[in-house]
Amino acid sequence: RKNDLAFEVHGSRGSLTFDLERLNELHVHLDGSEPGARAQGFRRVLVTEADHPFAGRWWPPGHTLGWEHSFVHEIGHLLAAIAGEHAVAPYGATFEDGYRAAAVCDAILASSASGRRERVGYLGPASGGPG
């Protein structure tokens, strides 16, 4: 496959997968969901329906989205947040999210250098950093 960039999230009550080769779909499995608890596998959810929060920036129904549309959504969401139309979260990353992601990356680098598991260190409000 040419663009096998995907991610999976597995939790105690379900799983989801997203693949950049299929930008218009999300595969979801929830324990105990219809058509019954014995149902196996994932359901394909089309994420380009008109009730999606970013649908107003898309082509008419039936047209697929491409990689470039994610940037249109990102900039549109950011500008609307700056204009005070909504908060950045939960659809966008906050400075706190970025700080915490950077702290995780620092721990990954430290773990690679030490060959051991490393704690993720966050600065608290008392030390002048984000809380």
N, CA, C and O atoms as a printed pandas DataFrame, in Angstrom:
     atom_number atom_name residue_name chain_id  residue_number  x_coord  y_coord  z_coord
0              1         N          ARG        A               1    0.845   -1.178    0.000
1              2        CA          ARG        A               1    0.000    0.000    0.000
2              3         C          ARG        A               1    0.882    1.229    0.000
3              4         O          ARG        A               1    1.917    1.264    0.666
4              5         N          LYS        A               2    0.476    2.224   -0.740
5              6        CA          LYS        A               2    1.306    3.410   -0.903
6              7         C          LYS        A               2    1.235    4.369    0.271
7              8         O          LYS        A               2    2.221    5.038    0.582
8              9         N          ASN        A               3    0.099    4.447    0.921
9             10        CA          ASN        A               3   -0.074    5.445    1.978
10            11         C          ASN        A               3   -0.686    4.795    3.207
11            12         O          ASN        A               3   -1.752    5.207    3.664
12            13         N          ASP        A               4   -0.030    3.801    3.733
13            14        CA          ASP        A               4   -0.569    3.064    4.872
14            15         C          ASP        A               4   -0.301    3.825    6.166
15            16         O          ASP        A               4    0.503    3.405    6.998
16            17         N          LEU        A               5   -0.986    4.941    6.313
17            18        CA          LEU        A               5   -0.875    5.751    7.516
18            19         C          LEU        A               5   -2.226    5.687    8.214
19            20         O          LEU        A               5   -3.199    6.291    7.763
20            21         N          ALA        A               6   -2.273    4.958    9.305
21            22        CA          ALA        A               6   -3.530    4.742   10.008
22            23         C          ALA        A               6   -3.264    4.738   11.500
23            24         O          ALA        A               6   -2.125    4.595   11.944
24            25         N          PHE        A               7   -4.330    4.899   12.265
25            26        CA          PHE        A               7   -4.187    4.730   13.701
26            27         C          PHE        A               7   -5.382    3.976   14.235
27            28         O          PHE        A               7   -6.469    3.993   13.657
28            29         N          GLU        A               8   -5.151    3.315   15.353
29            30        CA          GLU        A               8   -6.184    2.538   16.024
30            31         C          GLU        A               8   -6.196    2.926   17.490
31            32         O          GLU        A               8   -5.150    3.170   18.092
32            33         N          VAL        A               9   -7.386    2.980   18.052
33            34        CA          VAL        A               9   -7.548    3.241   19.479
34            35         C          VAL        A               9   -8.370    2.090   20.039
35            36         O          VAL        A               9   -9.474    1.819   19.566
36            37         N          HIS        A              10   -7.828    1.413   21.050
37            38        CA          HIS        A              10   -8.512    0.280   21.663
38            39         C          HIS        A              10   -8.715    0.581   23.135
39            40         O          HIS        A              10   -7.765    0.900   23.850
40            41         N          GLY        A              11   -9.955    0.477   23.583
41            42        CA          GLY        A              11  -10.274    0.722   24.976
42            43         C          GLY        A              11  -11.041   -0.433   25.573
43            44         O          GLY        A              11  -11.274   -1.447   24.914
44            45         N          SER        A              12  -11.431   -0.276   26.815
45            46        CA          SER        A              12  -12.130   -1.354   27.510
46            47         C          SER        A              12  -13.566   -1.524   27.019
47            48         O          SER        A              12  -14.172   -2.570   27.252
48            49         N          ARG        A              13  -14.123   -0.514   26.342
49            50        CA          ARG        A              13  -15.512   -0.613   25.878
50            51         C          ARG        A              13  -15.656   -0.528   24.368
51            52         O          ARG        A              13  -16.775   -0.474   23.857
52            53         N          GLY        A              14  -14.539   -0.514   23.644
53            54        CA          GLY        A              14  -14.644   -0.472   22.194
54            55         C          GLY        A              14  -13.343   -0.072   21.533
55            56         O          GLY        A              14  -12.326    0.135   22.193
56            57         N          SER        A              15  -13.397    0.033   20.202
57            58        CA          SER        A              15  -12.223    0.373   19.407
58            59         C          SER        A              15  -12.649    1.193   18.206
59            60         O          SER        A              15  -13.803    1.145   17.778
60            61         N          LEU        A              16  -11.690    1.955   17.663
61            62        CA          LEU        A              16  -11.933    2.641   16.404
62            63         C          LEU        A              16  -10.652    2.662   15.602
63            64         O          LEU        A              16   -9.554    2.623   16.156
64            65         N          THR        A              17  -10.806    2.725   14.279
65            66        CA          THR        A              17   -9.660    2.810   13.387
66            67         C          THR        A              17   -9.917    3.906   12.370
67            68         O          THR        A              17  -11.055    4.160   11.975
68            69         N          PHE        A              18   -8.828    4.556   11.952
69            70        CA          PHE        A              18   -8.899    5.591   10.930
70            71         C          PHE        A              18   -7.706    5.407   10.016
71            72         O          PHE        A              18   -6.583    5.217   10.483
72            73         N          ASP        A              19   -7.945    5.463    8.710
73            74        CA          ASP        A              19   -6.909    5.229    7.712
74            75         C          ASP        A              19   -6.919    6.390    6.726
75            76         O          ASP        A              19   -7.971    6.743    6.192
76            77         N          LEU        A              20   -5.751    6.988    6.479
77            78        CA          LEU        A              20   -5.675    8.122    5.566
78            79         C          LEU        A              20   -5.997    7.752    4.126
79            80         O          LEU        A              20   -6.254    8.642    3.315
80            81         N          GLU        A              21   -5.991    6.470    3.782
81            82        CA          GLU        A              21   -6.413    6.070    2.445
82            83         C          GLU        A              21   -7.933    6.128    2.313
83            84         O          GLU        A              21   -8.457    6.107    1.199
84            85         N          ARG        A              22   -8.640    6.201    3.431
85            86        CA          ARG        A              22  -10.106    6.233    3.423
86            87         C          ARG        A              22  -10.566    7.359    4.350
87            88         O          ARG        A              22  -11.165    7.114    5.398
88            89         N          LEU        A              23  -10.273    8.602    3.941
89            90        CA          LEU        A              23  -10.521    9.779    4.774
90            91         C          LEU        A              23  -11.982    9.985    5.149
91            92         O          LEU        A              23  -12.273   10.681    6.122
92            93         N          ASN        A              24  -12.884    9.408    4.414
93            94        CA          ASN        A              24  -14.301    9.660    4.626
94            95         C          ASN        A              24  -14.959    8.646    5.544
95            96         O          ASN        A              24  -16.176    8.666    5.727
96            97         N          GLU        A              25  -14.161    7.760    6.121
97            98        CA          GLU        A              25  -14.716    6.682    6.935
98            99         C          GLU        A              25  -13.991    6.556    8.269
99           100         O          GLU        A              25  -12.797    6.835    8.383
100          101         N          LEU        A              26  -14.736    6.133    9.253
101          102        CA          LEU        A              26  -14.199    5.772   10.558
102          103         C          LEU        A              26  -14.768    4.395   10.872
103          104         O          LEU        A              26  -15.968    4.177   10.704
104          105         N          HIS        A              27  -13.946    3.472   11.317
105          106        CA          HIS        A              27  -14.424    2.139   11.680
106          107         C          HIS        A              27  -14.522    2.047   13.193
107          108         O          HIS        A              27  -13.550    2.298   13.907
108          109         N          VAL        A              28  -15.705    1.685   13.675
109          110        CA          VAL        A              28  -16.007    1.730   15.107
110          111         C          VAL        A              28  -16.550    0.382   15.563
111          112         O          VAL        A              28  -17.365   -0.238   14.880
112          113         N          HIS        A              29  -16.091   -0.056   16.719
113          114        CA          HIS        A              29  -16.674   -1.222   17.386
114          115         C          HIS        A              29  -16.908   -0.848   18.843
115          116         O          HIS        A              29  -15.971   -0.478   19.551
116          117         N          LEU        A              30  -18.149   -0.942   19.289
117          118        CA          LEU        A              30  -18.501   -0.674   20.682
118          119         C          LEU        A              30  -19.068   -1.945   21.283
119          120         O          LEU        A              30  -19.974   -2.552   20.711
120          121         N          ASP        A              31  -18.549   -2.353   22.426
121          122        CA          ASP        A              31  -19.064   -3.548   23.085
122          123         C          ASP        A              31  -20.549   -3.394   23.365
123          124         O          ASP        A              31  -21.000   -2.355   23.847
124          125         N          GLY        A              32  -21.294   -4.431   23.059
125          126        CA          GLY        A              32  -22.721   -4.437   23.342
126          127         C          GLY        A              32  -23.558   -3.610   22.389
127          128         O          GLY        A              32  -24.751   -3.427   22.631
128          129         N          SER        A              33  -22.967   -3.097   21.298
129          130        CA          SER        A              33  -23.733   -2.261   20.380
130          131         C          SER        A              33  -24.594   -3.111   19.457
131          132         O          SER        A              33  -24.350   -4.306   19.294
132          133         N          GLU        A              34  -25.585   -2.498   18.864
133          134        CA          GLU        A              34  -26.465   -3.193   17.927
134          135         C          GLU        A              34  -25.648   -3.648   16.737
135          136         O          GLU        A              34  -24.696   -2.952   16.385
136          137         N          PRO        A              35  -25.938   -4.733   16.107
137          138        CA          PRO        A              35  -27.131   -5.544   16.204
138          139         C          PRO        A              35  -27.126   -6.556   17.329
139          140         O          PRO        A              35  -27.890   -7.519   17.274
140          141         N          GLY        A              36  -26.311   -6.384   18.331
141          142        CA          GLY        A              36  -26.344   -7.273   19.481
142          143         C          GLY        A              36  -24.952   -7.503   20.027
143          144         O          GLY        A              36  -23.949   -7.248   19.359
144          145         N          ALA        A              37  -24.911   -7.988   21.252
145          146        CA          ALA        A              37  -23.628   -8.197   21.927
146          147         C          ALA        A              37  -22.771   -9.252   21.237
147          148         O          ALA        A              37  -21.553   -9.271   21.412
148          149         N          ARG        A              38  -23.400  -10.130   20.454
149          150        CA          ARG        A              38  -22.635  -11.177   19.768
150          151         C          ARG        A              38  -22.057  -10.705   18.436
151          152         O          ARG        A              38  -21.259  -11.412   17.820
152          153         N          ALA        A              39  -22.449   -9.534   17.999
153          154        CA          ALA        A              39  -21.946   -9.016   16.724
154          155         C          ALA        A              39  -20.436   -8.822   16.811
155          156         O          ALA        A              39  -19.924   -8.282   17.792
156          157         N          GLN        A              40  -19.746   -9.259   15.798
157          158        CA          GLN        A              40  -18.293   -9.146   15.764
158          159         C          GLN        A              40  -17.894   -8.144   14.690
159          160         O          GLN        A              40  -18.602   -7.955   13.701
160          161         N          GLY        A              41  -16.767   -7.517   14.900
161          162        CA          GLY        A              41  -16.216   -6.654   13.871
162          163         C          GLY        A              41  -16.586   -5.195   14.038
163          164         O          GLY        A              41  -17.244   -4.795   14.999
164          165         N          PHE        A              42  -16.143   -4.423   13.077
165          166        CA          PHE        A              42  -16.302   -2.979   13.100
166          167         C          PHE        A              42  -17.435   -2.546   12.182
167          168         O          PHE        A              42  -17.767   -3.229   11.214
168          169         N          ARG        A              43  -18.019   -1.405   12.501
169          170        CA          ARG        A              43  -18.995   -0.772   11.626
170          171         C          ARG        A              43  -18.323    0.395   10.928
171          172         O          ARG        A              43  -17.546    1.124   11.545
172          173         N          ARG        A              44  -18.610    0.575    9.662
173          174        CA          ARG        A              44  -18.074    1.695    8.899
174          175         C          ARG        A              44  -19.001    2.891    9.075
175          176         O          ARG        A              44  -20.191    2.808    8.773
176          177         N          VAL        A              45  -18.463    3.989    9.558
177          178        CA          VAL        A              45  -19.235    5.207    9.767
178          179         C          VAL        A              45  -18.750    6.240    8.762
179          180         O          VAL        A              45  -17.568    6.584    8.747
180          181         N          LEU        A              46  -19.649    6.737    7.924
181          182        CA          LEU        A              46  -19.290    7.798    6.988
182          183         C          LEU        A              46  -19.240    9.114    7.754
183          184         O          LEU        A              46  -20.210    9.495    8.410
184          185         N          VAL        A              47  -18.124    9.797    7.669
185          186        CA          VAL        A              47  -17.944   11.023    8.451
186          187         C          VAL        A              47  -18.150   12.276    7.609
187          188         O          VAL        A              47  -17.765   13.370    8.021
188          189         N          THR        A              48  -18.749   12.127    6.443
189          190        CA          THR        A              48  -18.995   13.287    5.586
190          191         C          THR        A              48  -20.474   13.635    5.501
191          192         O          THR        A              48  -20.908   14.294    4.557
192          193         N          GLU        A              49  -21.239   13.198    6.475
193          194        CA          GLU        A              49  -22.663   13.507    6.478
194          195         C          GLU        A              49  -22.890   14.974    6.839
195          196         O          GLU        A              49  -22.020   15.608    7.437
196          197         N          ALA        A              50  -24.032   15.504    6.486
197          198        CA          ALA        A              50  -24.325   16.930    6.649
198          199         C          ALA        A              50  -24.327   17.397    8.099
199          200         O          ALA        A              50  -24.165   18.592    8.346
200          201         N          ASP        A              51  -24.506   16.497    9.073
201          202        CA          ASP        A              51  -24.551   16.927   10.472
202          203         C          ASP        A              51  -23.169   16.995   11.124
203          204         O          ASP        A              51  -23.070   17.284   12.317
204          205         N          HIS        A              52  -22.114   16.737   10.377
205          206        CA          HIS        A              52  -20.758   16.850   10.922
206          207         C          HIS        A              52  -20.452   18.321   11.229
207          208         O          HIS        A              52  -20.873   19.199   10.475
208          209         N          PRO        A              53  -19.724   18.609   12.322
209          210        CA          PRO        A              53  -19.450   20.004   12.699
210          211         C          PRO        A              53  -18.761   20.834   11.616
211          212         O          PRO        A              53  -18.915   22.055   11.606
212          213         N          PHE        A              54  -18.011   20.219   10.711
213          214        CA          PHE        A              54  -17.304   20.970    9.678
214          215         C          PHE        A              54  -17.953   20.837    8.299
215          216         O          PHE        A              54  -17.350   21.235    7.302
216          217         N          ALA        A              55  -19.152   20.292    8.222
217          218        CA          ALA        A              55  -19.777   20.005    6.930
218          219         C          ALA        A              55  -19.975   21.246    6.071
219          220         O          ALA        A              55  -19.984   21.141    4.844
220          221         N          GLY        A              56  -20.132   22.409    6.675
221          222        CA          GLY        A              56  -20.345   23.631    5.906
222          223         C          GLY        A              56  -19.165   24.021    5.041
223          224         O          GLY        A              56  -19.312   24.853    4.145
224          225         N          ARG        A              57  -18.012   23.450    5.281
225          226        CA          ARG        A              57  -16.813   23.776    4.500
226          227         C          ARG        A              57  -16.512   22.713    3.438
227          228         O          ARG        A              57  -15.454   22.756    2.810
228          229         N          TRP        A              58  -17.416   21.773    3.232
229          230        CA          TRP        A              58  -17.165   20.669    2.320
230          231         C          TRP        A              58  -17.928   20.824    1.021
231          232         O          TRP        A              58  -18.781   21.699    0.865
232          233         N          TRP        A              59  -17.586   19.934    0.089
233          234        CA          TRP        A              59  -18.322   19.815   -1.154
234          235         C          TRP        A              59  -19.713   19.255   -0.851
235          236         O          TRP        A              59  -19.962   18.802    0.266
236          237         N          PRO        A              60  -20.613   19.279   -1.821
237          238        CA          PRO        A              60  -21.951   18.701   -1.588
238          239         C          PRO        A              60  -21.862   17.212   -1.262
239          240         O          PRO        A              60  -20.862   16.569   -1.582
240          241         N          PRO        A              61  -22.909   16.650   -0.623
241          242        CA          PRO        A              61  -22.904   15.221   -0.279
242          243         C          PRO        A              61  -22.586   14.355   -1.496
243          244         O          PRO        A              61  -22.991   14.660   -2.618
244          245         N          GLY        A              62  -21.859   13.280   -1.251
245          246        CA          GLY        A              62  -21.489   12.363   -2.316
246          247         C          GLY        A              62  -20.094   12.589   -2.855
247          248         O          GLY        A              62  -19.559   11.730   -3.556
248          249         N          HIS        A              63  -19.489   13.730   -2.542
249          250        CA          HIS        A              63  -18.124   14.012   -2.973
250          251         C          HIS        A              63  -17.169   13.650   -1.842
251          252         O          HIS        A              63  -17.428   13.947   -0.676
252          253         N          THR        A              64  -16.084   13.018   -2.195
253          254        CA          THR        A              64  -15.144   12.596   -1.165
254          255         C          THR        A              64  -14.205   13.729   -0.773
255          256         O          THR        A              64  -13.969   14.667   -1.534
256          257         N          LEU        A              65  -13.684   13.609    0.430
257          258        CA          LEU        A              65  -12.731   14.581    0.945
258          259         C          LEU        A              65  -11.314   14.089    0.702
259          260         O          LEU        A              65  -11.062   12.886    0.635
260          261         N          GLY        A              66  -10.404   15.026    0.572
261          262        CA          GLY        A              66   -8.997   14.700    0.406
262          263         C          GLY        A              66   -8.183   15.248    1.560
263          264         O          GLY        A              66   -8.711   15.895    2.464
264          265         N          TRP        A              67   -6.897   14.979    1.511
265          266        CA          TRP        A              67   -5.974   15.416    2.555
266          267         C          TRP        A              67   -6.054   16.926    2.759
267          268         O          TRP        A              67   -6.017   17.403    3.893
268          269         N          GLU        A              68   -6.164   17.674    1.674
269          270        CA          GLU        A              68   -6.164   19.136    1.758
270          271         C          GLU        A              68   -7.332   19.686    2.567
271          272         O          GLU        A              68   -7.220   20.766    3.146
272          273         N          HIS        A              69   -8.441   18.973    2.620
273          274        CA          HIS        A              69   -9.602   19.458    3.365
274          275         C          HIS        A              69   -9.328   19.535    4.861
275          276         O          HIS        A              69   -9.917   20.365    5.554
276          277         N          SER        A              70   -8.446   18.687    5.365
277          278        CA          SER        A              70   -8.138   18.745    6.797
278          279         C          SER        A              70   -7.521   20.089    7.165
279          280         O          SER        A              70   -7.734   20.578    8.274
280          281         N          PHE        A              71   -6.768   20.688    6.264
281          282        CA          PHE        A              71   -6.175   21.995    6.542
282          283         C          PHE        A              71   -7.227   23.097    6.498
283          284         O          PHE        A              71   -7.157   24.057    7.266
284          285         N          VAL        A              72   -8.194   22.964    5.605
285          286        CA          VAL        A              72   -9.303   23.922    5.560
286          287         C          VAL        A              72  -10.057   23.891    6.882
287          288         O          VAL        A              72  -10.414   24.941    7.418
288          289         N          HIS        A              73  -10.300   22.700    7.409
289          290        CA          HIS        A              73  -10.999   22.571    8.692
290          291         C          HIS        A              73  -10.178   23.164    9.819
291          292         O          HIS        A              73  -10.703   23.875   10.676
292          293         N          GLU        A              74   -8.895   22.872    9.814
293          294        CA          GLU        A              74   -8.014   23.345   10.880
294          295         C          GLU        A              74   -7.984   24.873   10.927
295          296         O          GLU        A              74   -8.138   25.465   11.995
296          297         N          ILE        A              75   -7.789   25.504    9.783
297          298        CA          ILE        A              75   -7.730   26.967    9.731
298          299         C          ILE        A              75   -9.099   27.568   10.034
299          300         O          ILE        A              75   -9.187   28.557   10.761
300          301         N          GLY        A              76  -10.163   26.990    9.492
301          302        CA          GLY        A              76  -11.510   27.495    9.767
302          303         C          GLY        A              76  -11.846   27.436   11.241
303          304         O          GLY        A              76  -12.419   28.377   11.790
304          305         N          HIS        A              77  -11.492   26.335   11.885
305          306        CA          HIS        A              77  -11.754   26.179   13.316
306          307         C          HIS        A              77  -10.948   27.185   14.126
307          308         O          HIS        A              77  -11.473   27.801   15.053
308          309         N          LEU        A              78   -9.674   27.353   13.780
309          310        CA          LEU        A              78   -8.820   28.300   14.492
310          311         C          LEU        A              78   -9.346   29.724   14.356
311          312         O          LEU        A              78   -9.438   30.443   15.351
312          313         N          LEU        A              79   -9.691   30.140   13.147
313          314        CA          LEU        A              79  -10.182   31.507   12.946
314          315         C          LEU        A              79  -11.496   31.755   13.678
315          316         O          LEU        A              79  -11.702   32.833   14.235
316          317         N          ALA        A              80  -12.384   30.765   13.680
317          318        CA          ALA        A              80  -13.646   30.916   14.408
318          319         C          ALA        A              80  -13.399   31.009   15.911
319          320         O          ALA        A              80  -14.097   31.751   16.603
320          321         N          ALA        A              81  -12.422   30.270   16.425
321          322        CA          ALA        A              81  -12.087   30.355   17.851
322          323         C          ALA        A              81  -11.495   31.720   18.181
323          324         O          ALA        A              81  -11.825   32.303   19.214
324          325         N          ILE        A              82  -10.627   32.234   17.317
325          326        CA          ILE        A              82  -10.059   33.568   17.531
326          327         C          ILE        A              82  -11.153   34.624   17.522
327          328         O          ILE        A              82  -11.108   35.576   18.301
328          329         N          ALA        A              83  -12.136   34.458   16.640
329          330        CA          ALA        A              83  -13.248   35.412   16.549
330          331         C          ALA        A              83  -14.232   35.268   17.703
331          332         O          ALA        A              83  -15.183   36.044   17.800
332          333         N          GLY        A              84  -14.018   34.287   18.579
333          334        CA          GLY        A              84  -14.883   34.104   19.734
334          335         C          GLY        A              84  -16.163   33.346   19.450
335          336         O          GLY        A              84  -17.093   33.387   20.255
336          337         N          GLU        A              85  -16.229   32.652   18.318
337          338        CA          GLU        A              85  -17.435   31.903   17.970
338          339         C          GLU        A              85  -17.566   30.610   18.767
339          340         O          GLU        A              85  -18.676   30.112   18.954
340          341         N          HIS        A              86  -16.460   30.065   19.234
341          342        CA          HIS        A              86  -16.463   28.846   20.049
342          343         C          HIS        A              86  -15.099   28.692   20.692
343          344         O          HIS        A              86  -14.159   29.416   20.363
344          345         N          ALA        A              87  -14.998   27.754   21.601
345          346        CA          ALA        A              87  -13.712   27.453   22.237
346          347         C          ALA        A              87  -12.858   26.609   21.293
347          348         O          ALA        A              87  -13.379   25.990   20.364
348          349         N          VAL        A              88  -11.576   26.585   21.526
349          350        CA          VAL        A              88  -10.687   25.754   20.720
350          351         C          VAL        A              88  -10.997   24.276   20.949
351          352         O          VAL        A              88  -11.149   23.517   19.991
352          353         N          ALA        A              89  -11.090   23.868   22.207
353          354        CA          ALA        A              89  -11.397   22.480   22.544
354          355         C          ALA        A              89  -12.901   22.249   22.415
355          356         O          ALA        A              89  -13.650   23.211   22.585
356          357         N          PRO        A              90  -13.383   21.082   22.135
357          358        CA          PRO        A              90  -12.638   19.829   22.067
358          359         C          PRO        A              90  -12.158   19.476   20.661
359          360         O          PRO        A              90  -11.454   18.478   20.502
360          361         N          TYR        A              91  -12.512   20.258   19.632
361          362        CA          TYR        A              91  -12.135   19.880   18.264
362          363         C          TYR        A              91  -10.725   20.299   17.890
363          364         O          TYR        A              91  -10.171   19.786   16.917
364          365         N          GLY        A              92  -10.138   21.209   18.630
365          366        CA          GLY        A              92   -8.786   21.664   18.344
366          367         C          GLY        A              92   -7.886   21.480   19.545
367          368         O          GLY        A              92   -8.355   21.338   20.674
368          369         N          ALA        A              93   -6.600   21.484   19.295
369          370        CA          ALA        A              93   -5.627   21.325   20.374
370          371         C          ALA        A              93   -5.349   22.675   21.028
371          372         O          ALA        A              93   -5.221   23.691   20.345
372          373         N          THR        A              94   -5.259   22.678   22.339
373          374        CA          THR        A              94   -4.951   23.882   23.104
374          375         C          THR        A              94   -3.446   23.958   23.346
375          376         O          THR        A              94   -2.720   23.010   23.046
376          377         N          PHE        A              95   -2.974   25.084   23.890
377          378        CA          PHE        A              95   -1.568   25.184   24.264
378          379         C          PHE        A              95   -1.227   24.137   25.324
379          380         O          PHE        A              95   -0.129   23.581   25.329
380          381         N          GLU        A              96   -2.177   23.877   26.219
381          382        CA          GLU        A              96   -1.967   22.836   27.235
382          383         C          GLU        A              96   -1.754   21.476   26.566
383          384         O          GLU        A              96   -0.872   20.716   26.966
384          385         N          ASP        A              97   -2.566   21.172   25.544
385          386        CA          ASP        A              97   -2.393   19.912   24.815
386          387         C          ASP        A              97   -1.004   19.831   24.189
387          388         O          ASP        A              97   -0.348   18.791   24.254
388          389         N          GLY        A              98   -0.558   20.928   23.584
389          390        CA          GLY        A              98    0.763   20.952   22.965
390          391         C          GLY        A              98    1.873   20.770   23.979
391          392         O          GLY        A              98    2.840   20.049   23.732
392          393         N          TYR        A              99    1.731   21.432   25.129
393          394        CA          TYR        A              99    2.726   21.298   26.193
394          395         C          TYR        A              99    2.822   19.847   26.660
395          396         O          TYR        A              99    3.918   19.306   26.808
396          397         N          ARG        A             100    1.672   19.227   26.888
397          398        CA          ARG        A             100    1.671   17.847   27.371
398          399         C          ARG        A             100    2.215   16.882   26.309
399          400         O          ARG        A             100    2.908   15.923   26.647
400          401         N          ALA        A             101    1.910   17.125   25.038
401          402        CA          ALA        A             101    2.460   16.283   23.967
402          403         C          ALA        A             101    3.981   16.421   23.902
403          404         O          ALA        A             101    4.684   15.433   23.689
404          405         N          ALA        A             102    4.492   17.643   24.086
405          406        CA          ALA        A             102    5.942   17.855   24.083
406          407         C          ALA        A             102    6.598   17.143   25.265
407          408         O          ALA        A             102    7.692   16.597   25.128
408          409         N          ALA        A             103    5.935   17.144   26.424
409          410        CA          ALA        A             103    6.477   16.443   27.595
410          411         C          ALA        A             103    6.543   14.938   27.343
411          412         O          ALA        A             103    7.492   14.281   27.769
412          413         N          VAL        A             104    5.549   14.392   26.658
413          414        CA          VAL        A             104    5.574   12.967   26.306
414          415         C          VAL        A             104    6.737   12.693   25.349
415          416         O          VAL        A             104    7.449   11.702   25.505
416          417         N          CYS        A             105    6.930   13.570   24.359
417          418        CA          CYS        A             105    8.055   13.399   23.423
418          419         C          CYS        A             105    9.393   13.450   24.152
419          420         O          CYS        A             105   10.298   12.674   23.844
420          421         N          ASP        A             106    9.524   14.366   25.125
421          422        CA          ASP        A             106   10.758   14.437   25.917
422          423         C          ASP        A             106   11.008   13.123   26.660
423          424         O          ASP        A             106   12.140   12.645   26.722
424          425         N          ALA        A             107    9.944   12.543   27.223
425          426        CA          ALA        A             107   10.085   11.270   27.938
426          427         C          ALA        A             107   10.459   10.141   26.977
427          428         O          ALA        A             107   11.228    9.250   27.340
428          429         N          ILE        A             108    9.926   10.173   25.763
429          430        CA          ILE        A             108   10.277    9.160   24.761
430          431         C          ILE        A             108   11.760    9.251   24.418
431          432         O          ILE        A             108   12.449    8.233   24.348
432          433         N          LEU        A             109   12.249   10.473   24.205
433          434        CA          LEU        A             109   13.672   10.655   23.903
434          435         C          LEU        A             109   14.548   10.194   25.065
435          436         O          LEU        A             109   15.569    9.538   24.860
436          437         N          ALA        A             110   14.141   10.543   26.290
437          438        CA          ALA        A             110   14.906   10.121   27.468
438          439         C          ALA        A             110   14.904    8.600   27.591
439          440         O          ALA        A             110   15.923    8.007   27.946
440          441         N          SER        A             111   13.778    7.969   27.305
441          442        CA          SER        A             111   13.676    6.509   27.375
442          443         C          SER        A             111   14.568    5.852   26.327
443          444         O          SER        A             111   15.210    4.835   26.590
444          445         N          SER        A             112   14.599    6.444   25.144
445          446        CA          SER        A             112   15.453    5.902   24.089
446          447         C          SER        A             112   16.925    5.975   24.488
447          448         O          SER        A             112   17.696    5.054   24.219
448          449         N          ALA        A             113   17.305    7.073   25.128
449          450        CA          ALA        A             113   18.700    7.248   25.540
450          451         C          ALA        A             113   19.071    6.338   26.715
451          452         O          ALA        A             113   20.179    5.805   26.767
452          453         N          SER        A             114   18.140    6.165   27.654
453          454        CA          SER        A             114   18.449    5.390   28.865
454          455         C          SER        A             114   18.167    3.899   28.712
455          456         O          SER        A             114   18.725    3.079   29.442
456          457         N          GLY        A             115   17.294    3.547   27.757
457          458        CA          GLY        A             115   16.903    2.153   27.604
458          459         C          GLY        A             115   15.915    1.691   28.657
459          460         O          GLY        A             115   15.666    0.493   28.791
460          461         N          ARG        A             116   15.345    2.635   29.413
461          462        CA          ARG        A             116   14.385    2.313   30.479
462          463         C          ARG        A             116   13.105    3.123   30.294
463          464         O          ARG        A             116   13.051    4.077   29.518
464          465         N          ARG        A             117   12.089    2.712   31.024
465          466        CA          ARG        A             117   10.852    3.480   31.088
466          467         C          ARG        A             117   11.140    4.773   31.854
467          468         O          ARG        A             117   11.808    4.752   32.888
468          469         N          GLU        A             118   10.634    5.891   31.344
469          470        CA          GLU        A             118   10.828    7.194   31.988
470          471         C          GLU        A             118    9.477    7.797   32.337
471          472         O          GLU        A             118    8.490    7.597   31.629
472          473         N          ARG        A             119    9.450    8.525   33.422
473          474        CA          ARG        A             119    8.223    9.230   33.814
474          475         C          ARG        A             119    8.039   10.463   32.939
475          476         O          ARG        A             119    9.006   11.122   32.557
476          477         N          VAL        A             120    6.785   10.761   32.632
477          478        CA          VAL        A             120    6.475   12.002   31.928
478          479         C          VAL        A             120    6.390   13.090   32.979
479          480         O          VAL        A             120    5.608   12.985   33.924
480          481         N          GLY        A             121    7.184   14.126   32.824
481          482        CA          GLY        A             121    7.214   15.198   33.817
482          483         C          GLY        A             121    6.480   16.433   33.340
483          484         O          GLY        A             121    6.784   16.984   32.282
484          485         N          TYR        A             122    5.506   16.864   34.134
485          486        CA          TYR        A             122    4.769   18.095   33.845
486          487         C          TYR        A             122    5.095   19.116   34.920
487          488         O          TYR        A             122    5.150   18.782   36.103
488          489         N          LEU        A             123    5.310   20.345   34.516
489          490        CA          LEU        A             123    5.513   21.418   35.479
490          491         C          LEU        A             123    4.159   21.855   36.014
491          492         O          LEU        A             123    3.199   21.961   35.251
492          493         N          GLY        A             124    4.069   22.106   37.293
493          494        CA          GLY        A             124    2.822   22.561   37.893
494          495         C          GLY        A             124    2.780   24.072   37.994
495          496         O          GLY        A             124    3.770   24.737   37.689
496          497         N          PRO        A             125    1.650   24.631   38.419
497          498        CA          PRO        A             125    1.505   26.081   38.524
498          499         C          PRO        A             125    2.511   26.708   39.486
499          500         O          PRO        A             125    2.918   27.851   39.276
500          501         N          ALA        A             126    2.925   25.992   40.535
501          502        CA          ALA        A             126    3.849   26.557   41.517
502          503         C          ALA        A             126    5.214   26.839   40.904
503          504         O          ALA        A             126    5.928   27.722   41.380
504          505         N          SER        A             127    5.591   26.109   39.861
505          506        CA          SER        A             127    6.899   26.306   39.248
506          507         C          SER        A             127    6.845   27.244   38.054
507          508         O          SER        A             127    7.843   27.429   37.357
508          509         N          GLY        A             128    5.683   27.835   37.819
509          510        CA          GLY        A             128    5.554   28.792   36.732
510          511         C          GLY        A             128    5.131   28.187   35.414
511          512         O          GLY        A             128    4.904   28.916   34.448
512          513         N          GLY        A             129    5.018   26.871   35.348
513          514        CA          GLY        A             129    4.613   26.222   34.107
514          515         C          GLY        A             129    3.121   25.966   34.089
515          516         O          GLY        A             129    2.423   26.260   35.059
516          517         N          PRO        A             130    2.630   25.418   32.989
517          518        CA          PRO        A             130    1.203   25.095   32.893
518          519         C          PRO        A             130    0.786   24.124   33.991
519          520         O          PRO        A             130    1.590   23.306   34.440
520          521         N          GLY        A             131   -0.448   24.210   34.416
521          522        CA          GLY        A             131   -0.937   23.336   35.486
522          523         C          GLY        A             131   -1.634   22.220   34.981
523          524         O          GLY        A             131   -2.110   21.388   35.753
